[in-house]
């Protein structure tokens, strides 16, 4: 690292270290991202990197998340709910056009919601739309959504990136040429390098300060550090090199932004794979993991231990870390009881993020200490999505689930970790139908307890949001209530 810093210092001298003052009057920004999205249609893919580019920038939904996690109107300026909770009537914003000039109206809402809930839908969060019985166009600026069951979280569901509104005429090409209603328009995609956006001059809402934005893809943590230091990128909201944050904190040209995310980082486990269908093996894996050692080694101390799939900052969080506390002797005992006194071997697929690659090496060592050998298989994001997420061809993997309040995925037997528990499914269903806050908390605690005690996955830590930006940049999100690099409030301070 020392030699790298020396070279970076030389580069800085050659450049005159002028990038701070050069940005004073800028109206464009370059954002660093570790992962490149596989495409740009958030209604047809599970990769967080899609929303990180397009959410609130290119595409909008009926509602949207604020930086603090609250919900506010977006393409719907207001809505009402019938007394029985079964009908939501959305009043839509006036004078909204898509980037190609076509008019946005209620028929686009109907098209998008019907497509998302259709039998052949490829939406990764199809469950968000499961309660919809019918979508009715009342007039061009009014749409009624009739539900099969009351769902008090429906406006929240409509804020997810998976619920953005598409233009029917361009929906088929949204993966490579996204056309939305947002304040930025898609301009160019140099695959493997960057995606460029430009300001939408006909935006219906508040005008944004930036004229253009570039998302630059830098997977290597050392290269991410260098790109910031030399000014190749202006900000890296999901900075992948926590070990270097101290250097940025000591540099007045930069701001270090430490917040929280909705990302539960887990050792995802294929519950139908050989060996892993035995809860004793899954429990042995959980007790073999020293979470604090993992956080210190992979995240340099940043991160909060978790014992279930729920964000610690959520008011309904239940601390269940004790259910899988570090106890290697218990792990060996459980493996012996399960018939693996001589150990066993498993595959560990690791996607590109540094928390996965670094964390995987540490977990492999911890598992080896109790008799579990792992074959580490490093895969690119596209391969992970195809083989692990879609194909379910894996034993173990490490990934952060960044969707908000997403414990409902455990009620989906066909989800990639293939957990099937009717009791849990009944609890999640009742949660979906219950509007009473106290009862919802009780049910949330029950659901968290079941998956913790079934050791569905190895629960590791809540992913922190670690960002670095030029100190004169204002408006980047500190926390991540959803997976997004929302640029609508971003500007350069003179």
C-alpha positions in Angstrom: 0.0 0.0 0.0 2.9 2.4 0.8 4.3 2.2 -2.7 0.8 2.8 -4.2 0.5 5.9 -2.0 3.8 7.2 -3.2 2.8 6.8 -6.8 -0.5 8.5 -6.1 1.3 11.3 -4.4 3.5 11.8 -7.5 0.4 11.8 -9.7 -1.1 14.5 -7.5 2.0 16.6 -7.8 1.9 16.3 -11.5 -1.7 17.4 -11.6 -0.9 20.2 -9.2 -3.5 18.9 -6.7 -5.9 21.4 -8.3 -9.0 19.2 -8.5 -10.6 20.7 -5.4 -10.6 24.2 -6.8 -11.3 23.1 -10.3 -14.7 21.6 -9.2 -15.9 24.9 -7.6 -18.2 25.9 -10.4 -19.0 22.4 -11.8 -22.4 21.3 -12.9 -21.5 17.7 -13.7 -20.5 14.8 -11.4 -18.7 11.5 -11.8 -19.9 8.8 -9.4 -17.9 5.7 -8.7 -19.6 2.3 -8.4 -18.0 -1.0 -7.7 -20.5 -3.1 -9.7 -21.7 -2.5 -13.2 -25.4 -3.2 -13.7 -26.3 -6.1 -16.0 -28.9 -3.9 -17.6 -31.0 -0.8 -16.7 -34.6 -2.0 -16.3 -35.3 -2.3 -12.6 -38.5 -4.2 -13.2 -36.6 -7.1 -14.8 -33.6 -7.7 -12.6 -32.5 -8.3 -9.1 -29.1 -6.5 -9.2 -28.9 -3.5 -6.8 -26.6 -1.8 -9.3 -29.6 -1.2 -11.6 -31.4 1.0 -9.1 -28.1 2.6 -8.1 -28.1 4.2 -11.5 -31.7 4.7 -12.4 -33.8 5.1 -9.2 -35.2 8.7 -9.0 -32.8 9.7 -11.7 -34.2 8.1 -14.9 -37.2 6.2 -13.6 -39.9 7.2 -11.1 -42.8 5.4 -9.5 -46.1 6.4 -8.0 -44.3 7.0 -4.7 -40.6 7.2 -3.7 -38.3 6.9 -0.7 -36.9 10.0 1.0 -33.4 9.9 2.3 -34.7 9.2 5.8 -36.7 6.2 4.6 -40.1 7.9 4.7 -42.4 7.8 1.7 -43.5 10.8 -0.3 -45.5 11.3 -3.6 -43.8 11.0 -6.9 -45.8 10.4 -10.1 -48.8 10.3 -7.9 -49.4 13.6 -6.2 -51.8 12.1 -3.7 -53.9 9.0 -2.9 -56.9 7.9 -0.9 -57.8 4.6 0.6 -61.3 3.1 0.8 -62.8 2.4 4.3 -62.3 -1.3 3.8 -58.7 -0.8 2.7 -59.2 -2.6 -0.6 -59.0 0.4 -3.0 -56.3 2.9 -3.5 -57.1 5.8 -5.8 -54.1 7.7 -7.1 -54.2 11.2 -8.4 -51.4 11.7 -10.9 -49.1 14.6 -11.6 -50.1 16.8 -14.5 -47.9 17.7 -17.5 -45.6 14.8 -17.2 -43.8 13.4 -20.3 -41.5 10.6 -20.9 -38.0 11.4 -22.2 -39.1 10.6 -25.7 -41.8 13.2 -25.5 -44.8 10.9 -25.1 -47.4 11.9 -22.4 -47.5 10.1 -19.1 -51.0 9.2 -17.9 -53.0 6.5 -16.0 -52.7 4.0 -18.9 -49.0 3.8 -18.3 -49.6 3.0 -14.6 -52.0 0.3 -15.5 -49.6 -1.2 -18.1 -46.7 -1.2 -15.6 -48.6 -2.7 -12.7 -50.3 -5.3 -14.9 -47.0 -6.3 -16.4 -45.3 -6.6 -13.0 -48.0 -8.9 -11.7 -48.5 -10.9 -14.8 -48.0 -14.7 -14.9 -44.9 -14.4 -17.0 -43.5 -11.4 -15.1 -39.7 -11.3 -14.7 -39.9 -8.8 -11.9 -37.6 -9.9 -9.1 -40.0 -8.6 -6.5 -43.2 -9.9 -7.9 -44.5 -10.4 -4.4 -44.9 -6.6 -4.1 -47.8 -6.8 -6.6 -49.4 -10.0 -5.3 -52.3 -8.2 -3.6 -53.4 -6.4 -6.7 -56.7 -7.7 -8.1 -57.4 -5.0 -10.7 -56.0 -1.7 -12.0 -58.6 0.6 -13.5 -58.0 3.8 -15.5 -60.7 6.3 -14.3 -59.4 9.2 -16.4 -56.0 10.2 -17.7 -54.9 11.5 -14.3 -56.7 9.0 -12.0 -56.1 5.3 -11.5 -57.7 2.9 -9.1 -55.9 -0.1 -7.7 -58.2 -2.7 -6.2 -56.6 -5.2 -3.8 -57.6 -8.7 -2.9 -56.7 -8.0 0.8 -56.0 -4.8 2.8 -52.4 -3.9 2.7 -51.3 -0.8 4.6 -47.8 -1.0 3.1 -49.0 -0.7 -0.5 -47.7 2.9 -0.9 -44.4 1.7 0.5 -44.3 -1.2 -2.0 -44.9 1.3 -4.8 -41.8 3.2 -3.8 -39.5 0.3 -4.6 -37.4 0.5 -7.8 -39.2 -2.6 -9.0 -42.4 -0.6 -9.1 -41.3 2.2 -11.4 -43.6 3.2 -14.3 -42.5 2.3 -17.8 -43.6 3.8 -21.1 -45.3 0.9 -23.0 -43.7 2.0 -26.3 -40.2 1.7 -24.9 -40.6 -1.1 -22.3 -39.0 -3.7 -24.5 -35.8 -1.7 -24.9 -35.6 -0.4 -21.3 -32.7 -2.7 -20.5 -30.3 -0.9 -22.8 -32.2 2.4 -23.7 -34.2 3.3 -20.6 -36.9 6.0 -21.1 -38.4 7.3 -18.0 -40.0 10.4 -16.5 -37.1 11.4 -14.2 -34.9 14.5 -14.1 -32.1 12.8 -16.0 -32.1 11.1 -19.3 -30.0 8.2 -20.4 -27.2 9.3 -22.8 -24.6 6.6 -23.3 -23.3 3.3 -21.9 -19.6 2.3 -22.6 -19.9 -1.2 -21.2 -17.2 -2.1 -18.7 -16.5 1.6 -18.1 -19.3 4.1 -17.5 -22.9 5.1 -18.0 -23.7 8.8 -18.8 -26.8 10.8 -18.0 -27.9 14.3 -19.0 -30.4 16.7 -17.5 -34.0 16.4 -18.7 -34.9 19.9 -19.9 -38.6 19.1 -19.8 -38.8 17.6 -16.3 -42.1 18.0 -14.6 -40.8 18.5 -11.1 -38.2 20.6 -9.3 -35.2 21.4 -11.5 -32.0 19.6 -10.7 -28.7 21.5 -10.4 -26.5 19.0 -12.3 -26.4 19.2 -16.1 -24.9 15.7 -16.4 -23.7 12.7 -14.4 -21.4 9.8 -15.1 -21.4 6.5 -13.3 -18.0 5.0 -13.6 -17.4 1.3 -12.7 -14.3 0.5 -10.7 -14.4 -3.0 -9.1 -10.9 -3.0 -7.5 -10.7 -1.2 -4.0 -7.2 0.0 -4.6 -8.2 1.5 -8.0 -11.3 3.1 -6.3 -8.9 4.8 -3.8 -6.7 6.1 -6.6 -9.6 7.3 -8.7 -10.8 9.5 -5.8 -7.3 10.8 -5.0 -6.6 11.8 -8.6 -10.0 13.3 -9.3 -11.1 10.7 -11.8 -14.3 10.3 -9.8 -15.9 13.0 -7.6 -17.7 10.7 -5.2 -17.9 7.0 -4.3 -21.1 6.6 -2.3 -20.4 2.8 -1.8 -16.7 3.0 -1.2 -15.2 -0.5 -1.2 -11.9 0.3 0.6 -12.7 0.9 4.3 -9.1 0.5 5.3 -8.3 3.8 3.6 -11.0 6.0 5.1 -8.7 7.4 7.6 -6.6 9.0 4.9 -9.7 10.7 3.5 -10.8 11.9 6.9 -7.4 13.6 7.3 -7.7 15.3 3.9 -9.8 18.6 3.9 -10.6 18.0 0.2 -12.8 15.1 1.1 -15.9 14.2 3.2 -16.3 10.8 4.6 -19.9 9.8 4.9 -20.7 6.9 7.2 -24.3 5.8 7.4 -26.5 2.7 7.4 -28.1 0.6 4.7 -30.9 -1.9 4.5 -28.3 -4.5 3.5 -28.3 -7.7 5.6 -25.0 -9.4 4.7 -25.6 -13.1 5.0 -23.9 -16.4 4.3 -26.7 -17.5 2.0 -27.3 -21.2 2.2 -28.9 -23.6 -0.3 -31.3 -25.3 2.1 -32.0 -28.1 -0.4 -28.3 -28.9 -1.2 -26.6 -32.1 -0.1 -25.6 -31.8 3.6 -27.3 -28.4 4.0 -30.8 -29.8 4.3 -29.8 -30.9 7.8 -30.5 -28.1 10.3 -27.6 -29.4 12.4 -25.1 -28.7 9.7 -26.6 -25.2 9.1 -26.4 -24.6 12.9 -22.8 -25.8 13.0 -21.9 -23.4 10.2 -23.6 -20.5 12.1 -21.7 -21.2 15.4 -18.4 -21.6 13.5 -18.5 -17.9 12.4 -16.8 -15.3 14.5 -18.7 -12.2 13.3 -16.5 -9.6 15.0 -13.5 -11.2 13.5 -15.2 -11.0 10.1 -16.2 -7.4 10.5 -12.7 -6.4 11.6 -11.1 -8.4 8.8 -13.4 -7.7 5.9 -14.8 -4.3 6.9 -12.1 -2.9 9.1 -14.4 -2.5 12.0 -17.4 -1.0 10.1 -20.6 -3.0 10.4 -23.1 -4.2 13.1 -23.5 -7.9 14.0 -26.9 -9.4 13.2 -28.5 -12.7 14.1 -31.4 -12.7 11.8 -32.6 -11.1 8.5 -33.7 -7.7 9.9 -32.0 -4.3 10.1 -30.9 -3.3 13.6 -32.1 0.3 13.1 -35.7 -0.9 12.4 -38.0 -0.5 15.4 -39.2 -4.1 15.1 -35.7 -5.5 15.2 -35.1 -8.4 17.7 -31.5 -9.1 18.8 -31.0 -12.8 18.1 -27.2 -12.8 17.8 -27.0 -15.1 20.8 -28.8 -17.9 18.7 -25.6 -18.2 16.6 -22.9 -17.0 18.9 -19.3 -18.1 18.1 -18.9 -21.6 19.5 -16.6 -23.8 17.4 -16.8 -26.7 19.9 -20.6 -26.8 19.5 -20.1 -26.7 15.7 -17.9 -29.8 15.9 -20.4 -31.6 18.2 -23.3 -30.8 15.8 -21.3 -32.1 12.8 -20.5 -35.3 14.7 -24.2 -35.7 15.5 -25.1 -35.2 11.8 -22.7 -37.9 10.7 -19.8 -35.7 9.6 -17.3 -36.4 12.3 -14.6 -36.5 9.5 -15.8 -33.2 8.1 -17.4 -32.3 4.8 -16.8 -30.1 1.7 -18.9 -27.3 0.3 -18.7 -24.8 -2.5 -18.6 -21.1 -1.6 -19.5 -18.8 -4.5 -18.2 -15.2 -4.0 -19.5 -12.3 -6.1 -17.2 -9.3 -6.7 -17.9 -6.9 -3.7 -15.0 -6.7 -1.4 -17.2 -7.6 1.6 -17.8 -10.9 -0.1 -14.4 -11.7 -1.4 -12.6 -10.7 1.8 -15.3 -12.1 4.0 -15.3 -15.4 2.1 -11.6 -16.0 2.8 -12.2 -15.4 6.5 -15.3 -17.6 6.7 -13.5 -20.3 4.8 -10.8 -20.3 7.4 -13.3 -20.3 10.3 -15.2 -23.2 8.8 -12.0 -25.2 8.1 -11.2 -24.9 11.8 -14.3 -27.0 12.6 -13.9 -29.5 9.8 -15.8 -27.9 6.9 -13.7 -27.4 3.8 -14.9 -24.9 1.2 -14.0 -24.6 -2.4 -13.9 -20.8 -3.1 -15.3 -19.9 -6.5 -15.0 -16.3 -7.4 -17.6 -15.3 -9.9 -18.6 -12.1 -11.7 -21.9 -10.5 -11.0 -23.6 -11.8 -14.1 -22.5 -15.3 -13.4 -23.7 -15.0 -9.8 -27.2 -13.9 -10.9 -27.4 -16.7 -13.5 -25.9 -19.6 -11.6 -26.7 -18.8 -7.9 -29.7 -16.5 -7.8 -31.6 -18.0 -10.8 -30.1 -21.4 -11.2 -29.8 -22.2 -7.5 -26.6 -24.1 -8.3 -24.5 -23.4 -5.1 -23.9 -24.5 -1.5 -22.9 -21.2 0.1 -22.5 -17.6 -1.0 -22.1 -14.2 0.6 -24.3 -11.3 -0.5 -26.0 -8.2 1.0 -29.7 -8.1 0.6 -30.3 -4.3 0.3 -34.1 -4.2 -0.2 -35.9 -2.6 2.8 -37.9 -4.8 5.2 -37.5 -7.8 3.0 -38.0 -10.7 5.5 -40.9 -11.8 3.3 -38.4 -13.5 0.9 -38.3 -16.3 3.5 -41.9 -17.1 2.7 -41.0 -17.8 -1.0 -40.0 -21.5 -1.3 -38.7 -20.9 -4.8 -36.4 -18.1 -3.7 -32.7 -19.0 -4.3 -31.9 -20.3 -0.8 -35.0 -22.6 -1.1 -36.4 -22.5 2.4 -39.9 -23.9 2.8 -41.6 -23.4 6.2 -45.5 -23.2 6.2 -45.5 -21.7 9.7 -43.3 -18.9 8.6 -45.3 -18.4 5.5 -48.5 -18.0 7.5 -46.8 -15.4 9.7 -45.6 -13.4 6.8 -49.1 -13.6 5.2 -50.7 -12.3 8.4 -48.1 -9.5 8.5 -49.1 -8.5 5.0 -52.7 -8.3 6.0 -52.4 -6.7 9.4 -52.5 -2.9 9.8 -52.3 -2.9 13.6 -48.7 -1.8 14.5 -48.4 -3.7 17.7 -49.5 -7.0 16.1 -47.1 -6.4 13.2 -44.3 -6.0 15.7 -45.3 -9.3 17.4 -45.4 -11.1 14.0 -42.0 -9.6 12.9 -40.4 -10.9 16.1 -41.9 -14.3 15.5 -40.6 -14.4 11.9 -37.1 -13.3 12.9 -37.0 -16.0 15.6 -38.1 -18.8 13.3 -35.5 -18.1 10.6 -32.8 -17.6 13.3 -33.6 -20.9 15.0 -33.9 -22.7 11.7 -30.5 -21.3 10.7 -31.7 -20.7 7.2 -28.7 -18.6 6.5 -25.6 -17.5 8.3 -26.4 -14.0 9.5 -23.3 -11.9 9.5 -23.6 -8.1 9.7 -25.6 -5.1 8.6 -23.7 -3.5 5.7 -22.7 0.1 6.5 -22.9 2.8 3.9 -19.3 4.1 3.6 -19.0 7.0 1.2 -16.3 9.4 0.2 -16.9 12.6 -1.8 -15.3 15.9 -2.6 -15.9 18.1 0.3 -17.8 20.7 -1.8 -20.4 18.2 -3.0 -23.8 18.6 -1.2 -26.9 16.4 -1.3 -25.6 12.8 -1.4 -27.5 10.4 0.8 -25.9 9.6 4.1 -28.1 6.5 4.7 -29.6 4.1 2.1 -33.3 3.4 2.7 -33.2 1.8 -0.7 -30.5 1.0 -3.2 -30.0 4.3 -5.0 -27.6 7.1 -5.9 -30.3 9.7 -5.9 -28.8 12.9 -7.6 -31.9 15.0 -7.5 -30.7 17.2 -4.6 -26.9 17.1 -5.4 -24.9 20.2 -6.3 -21.4 21.6 -5.9 -21.0 24.2 -3.2 -18.8 27.2 -4.1 
